[in-house]
Amino acid sequence: DYEVSLMHAEYFAGIAKYDYIGFATRIDNNSVLGISAIRLGIDDIPDTRFLFDASGVLNYDNVRFFSASDYAFLISYAHRYRNWNIGGNAKVIYRNVGQFADAWGFGFDLGVQRKWKNGISFGANIYDVTTTFNVWSINSSLLEQTFVQTGNEIPLQSVELTLPKSIFSGSYAFSIKERVNFLWVLDAQLTFDGKRNTLISSYFTSIDPRLGMQLDYKNIVFLRGGATNYQKVKDFDGTMYTSIQPNFGIGLKIKKVAIDYALTDVGNVGEVLFSNIFSIKIQLDKNKLDEK
């Protein structure tokens, strides 16, 4: 009847922190309503504008700190029509860079999913389907001296556009033994904002594939692995090689509580730093809540 989800991730060895909270409830047997909030931020960024005092003396006590954070607030709706699951998000976005600038935006996402009895599933998401607009308001008075010294134009306001992107996903689940199950997943993210450093890249679209697998015992203990972030990187000697980011995860589900942990960039093989991701999901039954 109800479900609560929490997630905390520390990206790039703890430099950036990502937090998520979500709540979902059934409207009827075929419809679900969800509300969620997201924060992605980098905290304790040094502000060194006042590192030198009025007499030109270096004074580290004058260093201040600020945060650069993105917030998203979403209302989601999903409906099951025959064998199809169809849904979407309406989202409001707030972005903040300390006292220097902030922005408000809005956007929409769409998704569809289909499952077959033979263990094959297919899903597709379109993010920012109408293009997401973020209107920035910049506190130019705090930055005027810096902009004048560097010869840059002093901005007052700007509009940031987030173009649509799509993710197509296919999976195949089967049983190895009576209590042991295996799941293969293959994703492909398509972006349309120019040529990116991905496995398949063009000026029309860039495709970033992702491969994942999951082994579970009695749907209680889960072992997961995957690979993503395929990039072509130039080495110090000028040669090119392909970099792949491996990921690893474990999960535990006891009755209606699921706890998951994931570690990305295992062994620091890829070009990015590792990230730790923790999540917990709790399902609640209405009748038991009424009894309590």
Secondary structure, DSSP 8 states (H G I E B T S, - for coil): -EEEEEEEEEETTTTEEEEEEEEEEEEETTEEEEEEEEEEEEEEEEE-TTSB-TTS-B-GGG-EEEEEEEEEEEEEEEEEETTEEEEEEEEEEEEEETTTEEEEEEEEEEEEEEE-TTSEEEEEEEETTT-EEEEEEE-HHHHHHHHHHHT-----EEEEEE--EEEEEEEEEEESSSSEEEEEEEEEEEE-SS--SSSEE-SS-EEEEEEEEEEEETTTEEEEEEEEEEEEEE-TTS-EEEEEEEEEEEEEEETTEEEEEEEESGGG-SSS--EEEEEEEEEE-HHHHHH-
